[in-house]
Amino acid sequence: MVQGRIAKIFLTDSGEYLGFRGNEFFINDKNRKEKGSWDIENKQISEIVLKAGNLVSTNALETALEWKISMVITRWNGEPIGILKALDDDSHVETRIKQYESVKNGLGMEVAKKIVYAKLEGQNQVLRKYGLRQIDLMAIKDRLNDVESSNLTTMRKRLLQIEGINSARYFKQVFQLFPEWLRVEHRRTKGAFDGLNNLFNFGYSILFWKCYYAILRARLEPYLGFVHSQQFGKPSLVCDMQELYRYLIDDCLIQFGGKLRKSSFDKVYFGYPNKRSKYPRMFLKSEKHRELEKCLHDCFEFKTEIPRMKGITHFKRQTIETLVNEEVLLLAKYFRNETKEWNPRTVKFNAS
């Protein structure tokens, strides 16, 4: 079961030190003045986030591993680059074997269809909330049902075509919700020059590691996905699971974007030493970037009306982060034939 851990520890300023003494974690600032402490038994710590420029003791690392606390290392701007992982995290080989078998036995194809449908269903939640033209989900369901193939690679191409066309239409509308000076015509991924796409790219990077850690906890193979292709260095199952929750990041960014001004961004030139790139890339200034980080982390603390997994009857609501973890656990159970169906759950929005 997913434990109800709620406390999180963030090291945000350069030079901060995370240590462990007795029965608690503590943080000292760069002048070695204590900023806070967390009792490990009473606080039920779920996550520790370390930024580049922070320091951490081996006692703290050891305790985080023993207590199965997620420890994430990020770049200076909060973009996650690594997760601390215990040696026994890969011990549940049966789950991964069943996942591999699903590529051939048809379960993987069903999972791929459900991920695509759930993504578009989530996008509809955003479109409905802001009074925009929604996707015809009945037509989408019919098209998905018509996609038949004995080969997952062939099916994947057809599914991505359906998803890609509708997502392009979705972003064309969603981008209109941002200030006119910030809008762009098309969605661009890594390496984008404009500020709006870089907002989305950063938001999705936070979602990426939330999904990655959930997959590790469920003992699934991150690099074997179903909608996204298997390629060297591409954690395709993480990319798959991201699709289920991108709309939640989109909604967070829509609300955050309304507060931005042109002065919120800096022009950053990348290039080799002594040779500046010709075109600048737009990123939020440090203060606004911190606000965005907090906004995104708060998004995962939002309480949904979706009840917890069967067996946790006293929890009728749960946070987005718990939902992500549960959904991956349910997927693992589906691969192991412990449940007959897997239907991703979508968070319902109230109309604005």
JOLINQUI-V644616 format. One record per residue. N is the residue number from 0. RES is the residue in one letter. BURIAL is # if it has 16 or more other ideal C-beta (glycine too) atoms within 10 Angstrom, else .. D_CENTER is the distance of its C-alpha to the mean C-alpha in Angstrom with 1 decimal. Layout:
N,RES,BURIAL,D_CENTER ; N,RES,BURIAL,D_CENTER
This chain:
0,M,.,20.3 ; 1,V,#,17.3 ; 2,Q,.,19.1 ; 3,G,.,19.1 ; 4,R,#,18.2 ; 5,I,.,17.6 ; 6,A,#,18.7 ; 7,K,#,16.6 ; 8,I,#,18.3 ; 9,F,#,17.5 ; 10,L,#,19.8 ; 11,T,#,19.8 ; 12,D,.,23.3 ; 13,S,.,24.9 ; 14,G,.,27.3 ; 15,E,#,25.8 ; 16,Y,#,26.6 ; 17,L,#,24.9 ; 18,G,#,27.6 ; 19,F,#,28.5 ; 20,R,.,31.9 ; 21,G,.,33.5 ; 22,N,.,30.8 ; 23,E,#,28.4 ; 24,F,#,26.0 ; 25,F,#,27.2 ; 26,I,#,26.4 ; 27,N,#,29.1 ; 28,D,.,29.1 ; 29,K,.,30.6 ; 30,N,.,34.0 ; 31,R,.,33.4 ; 32,K,.,33.5 ; 33,E,.,31.4 ; 34,K,.,28.7 ; 35,G,.,27.5 ; 36,S,#,27.4 ; 37,W,#,25.6 ; 38,D,.,27.6 ; 39,I,#,25.6 ; 40,E,.,27.3 ; 41,N,.,27.3 ; 42,K,#,24.1 ; 43,Q,.,21.9 ; 44,I,#,19.4 ; 45,S,#,15.9 ; 46,E,#,14.4 ; 47,I,#,16.1 ; 48,V,#,14.7 ; 49,L,#,17.3 ; 50,K,#,17.8 ; 51,A,.,20.3 ; 52,G,.,23.7 ; 53,N,#,23.3 ; 54,L,.,25.4 ; 55,V,#,24.9 ; 56,S,.,27.6 ; 57,T,.,27.8 ; 58,N,.,28.5 ; 59,A,#,25.2 ; 60,L,#,23.4 ; 61,E,.,25.6 ; 62,T,#,25.1 ; 63,A,#,21.3 ; 64,L,#,21.7 ; 65,E,.,24.3 ; 66,W,.,22.5 ; 67,K,.,19.3 ; 68,I,#,17.5 ; 69,S,#,14.1 ; 70,M,#,15.2 ; 71,V,#,13.0 ; 72,I,#,15.0 ; 73,T,#,14.1 ; 74,R,.,16.4 ; 75,W,.,18.7 ; 76,N,#,16.5 ; 77,G,#,13.5 ; 78,E,#,11.6 ; 79,P,#,10.6 ; 80,I,.,13.1 ; 81,G,.,13.8 ; 82,I,.,13.6 ; 83,L,#,17.0 ; 84,K,.,17.9 ; 85,A,.,21.2 ; 86,L,.,23.7 ; 87,D,.,23.8 ; 88,D,.,20.1 ; 89,D,.,21.3 ; 90,S,.,24.3 ; 91,H,.,23.4 ; 92,V,.,24.6 ; 93,E,.,25.5 ; 94,T,#,22.0 ; 95,R,#,21.3 ; 96,I,.,24.8 ; 97,K,#,24.2 ; 98,Q,#,21.0 ; 99,Y,.,23.2 ; 100,E,.,25.9 ; 101,S,#,23.7 ; 102,V,#,23.9 ; 103,K,.,27.6 ; 104,N,.,28.2 ; 105,G,.,26.6 ; 106,L,#,23.7 ; 107,G,#,21.3 ; 108,M,#,22.7 ; 109,E,.,22.2 ; 110,V,#,18.6 ; 111,A,#,18.1 ; 112,K,#,20.0 ; 113,K,#,18.1 ; 114,I,#,14.7 ; 115,V,#,16.3 ; 116,Y,#,18.1 ; 117,A,#,15.3 ; 118,K,#,13.3 ; 119,L,#,16.6 ; 120,E,#,17.3 ; 121,G,#,14.3 ; 122,Q,#,15.4 ; 123,N,#,18.8 ; 124,Q,#,17.8 ; 125,V,#,17.1 ; 126,L,#,20.3 ; 127,R,#,22.3 ; 128,K,#,21.3 ; 129,Y,.,22.6 ; 130,G,.,25.5 ; 131,L,#,24.7 ; 132,R,.,25.8 ; 133,Q,.,23.8 ; 134,I,#,23.1 ; 135,D,.,25.8 ; 136,L,.,23.9 ; 137,M,.,27.2 ; 138,A,.,28.0 ; 139,I,#,24.5 ; 140,K,.,25.2 ; 141,D,.,28.6 ; 142,R,#,27.4 ; 143,L,#,24.9 ; 144,N,.,27.7 ; 145,D,.,30.0 ; 146,V,#,27.8 ; 147,E,.,29.7 ; 148,S,.,29.9 ; 149,S,.,30.7 ; 150,N,.,28.5 ; 151,L,#,24.7 ; 152,T,.,24.8 ; 153,T,.,27.0 ; 154,M,#,25.0 ; 155,R,#,21.8 ; 156,K,.,23.6 ; 157,R,#,24.8 ; 158,L,#,21.4 ; 159,L,#,19.8 ; 160,Q,.,22.8 ; 161,I,#,22.4 ; 162,E,#,18.7 ; 163,G,.,19.5 ; 164,I,.,22.5 ; 165,N,#,20.9 ; 166,S,#,17.8 ; 167,A,.,20.3 ; 168,R,.,22.3 ; 169,Y,#,19.3 ; 170,F,#,18.4 ; 171,K,.,22.2 ; 172,Q,.,22.5 ; 173,V,#,19.4 ; 174,F,#,20.4 ; 175,Q,.,23.7 ; 176,L,#,22.3 ; 177,F,#,22.0 ; 178,P,.,25.2 ; 179,E,.,27.4 ; 180,W,.,27.6 ; 181,L,#,23.8 ; 182,R,.,23.6 ; 183,V,.,23.3 ; 184,E,.,24.2 ; 185,H,.,21.5 ; 186,R,#,17.8 ; 187,R,.,17.7 ; 188,T,.,15.0 ; 189,K,.,15.5 ; 190,G,.,18.9 ; 191,A,#,19.3 ; 192,F,.,22.2 ; 193,D,#,21.7 ; 194,G,#,20.0 ; 195,L,#,18.2 ; 196,N,#,16.3 ; 197,N,#,15.5 ; 198,L,#,14.0 ; 199,F,#,11.7 ; 200,N,#,11.0 ; 201,F,#,10.3 ; 202,G,#,8.0 ; 203,Y,#,5.9 ; 204,S,#,6.5 ; 205,I,#,5.2 ; 206,L,#,1.5 ; 207,F,#,3.7 ; 208,W,#,5.6 ; 209,K,#,4.5 ; 210,C,#,5.0 ; 211,Y,#,7.7 ; 212,Y,#,9.3 ; 213,A,#,9.5 ; 214,I,#,11.1 ; 215,L,#,13.4 ; 216,R,#,14.5 ; 217,A,#,15.4 ; 218,R,#,17.4 ; 219,L,#,16.2 ; 220,E,#,16.5 ; 221,P,#,13.3 ; 222,Y,#,15.7 ; 223,L,#,17.2 ; 224,G,#,15.5 ; 225,F,#,17.4 ; 226,V,#,16.4 ; 227,H,#,15.7 ; 228,S,.,18.7 ; 229,Q,.,19.4 ; 230,Q,.,20.1 ; 231,F,.,20.8 ; 232,G,.,17.9 ; 233,K,.,15.3 ; 234,P,#,12.9 ; 235,S,#,13.2 ; 236,L,#,12.0 ; 237,V,#,8.5 ; 238,C,#,9.0 ; 239,D,#,10.5 ; 240,M,#,8.1 ; 241,Q,#,5.6 ; 242,E,#,8.9 ; 243,L,#,9.2 ; 244,Y,#,7.0 ; 245,R,#,7.4 ; 246,Y,#,10.6 ; 247,L,#,9.6 ; 248,I,#,8.3 ; 249,D,#,11.6 ; 250,D,#,13.6 ; 251,C,#,12.7 ; 252,L,#,13.7 ; 253,I,#,16.8 ; 254,Q,.,18.0 ; 255,F,#,17.5 ; 256,G,#,19.1 ; 257,G,.,22.3 ; 258,K,.,23.1 ; 259,L,#,23.0 ; 260,R,.,26.3 ; 261,K,.,27.4 ; 262,S,.,28.2 ; 263,S,#,24.5 ; 264,F,#,23.9 ; 265,D,.,25.5 ; 266,K,.,26.6 ; 267,V,.,25.6 ; 268,Y,.,27.7 ; 269,F,.,26.6 ; 270,G,.,29.2 ; 271,Y,.,31.5 ; 272,P,.,33.6 ; 273,N,.,36.3 ; 274,K,.,35.0 ; 275,R,.,32.6 ; 276,S,.,30.6 ; 277,K,.,32.3 ; 278,Y,.,29.5 ; 279,P,.,27.3 ; 280,R,#,23.5 ; 281,M,#,22.5 ; 282,F,#,20.2 ; 283,L,#,20.2 ; 284,K,.,22.8 ; 285,S,.,22.0 ; 286,E,.,22.7 ; 287,K,#,20.6 ; 288,H,#,17.7 ; 289,R,.,17.8 ; 290,E,.,17.9 ; 291,L,#,14.8 ; 292,E,#,13.0 ; 293,K,.,14.5 ; 294,C,.,13.7 ; 295,L,#,9.9 ; 296,H,#,10.3 ; 297,D,.,12.9 ; 298,C,#,10.7 ; 299,F,#,9.2 ; 300,E,.,12.9 ; 301,F,.,14.1 ; 302,K,.,16.4 ; 303,T,#,16.4 ; 304,E,.,19.6 ; 305,I,#,18.3 ; 306,P,.,20.3 ; 307,R,#,19.3 ; 308,M,#,20.1 ; 309,K,.,23.8 ; 310,G,.,25.7 ; 311,I,.,24.1 ; 312,T,.,26.3 ; 313,H,.,26.6 ; 314,F,.,23.0 ; 315,K,.,23.0 ; 316,R,.,19.9 ; 317,Q,#,16.5 ; 318,T,#,13.6 ; 319,I,#,10.2 ; 320,E,#,8.9 ; 321,T,#,12.0 ; 322,L,#,11.6 ; 323,V,#,8.4 ; 324,N,#,10.7 ; 325,E,#,13.7 ; 326,E,#,12.7 ; 327,V,#,12.2 ; 328,L,#,15.5 ; 329,L,#,17.2 ; 330,L,#,16.4 ; 331,A,#,18.0 ; 332,K,#,20.9 ; 333,Y,#,21.4 ; 334,F,#,21.8 ; 335,R,.,24.3 ; 336,N,.,26.2 ; 337,E,.,25.8 ; 338,T,.,24.8 ; 339,K,.,26.3 ; 340,E,.,23.4 ; 341,W,#,19.7 ; 342,N,.,18.7 ; 343,P,#,15.1 ; 344,R,.,15.4 ; 345,T,#,14.7 ; 346,V,#,14.8 ; 347,K,.,18.0 ; 348,F,#,18.7 ; 349,N,.,22.1 ; 350,A,.,23.8 ; 351,S,.,24.2
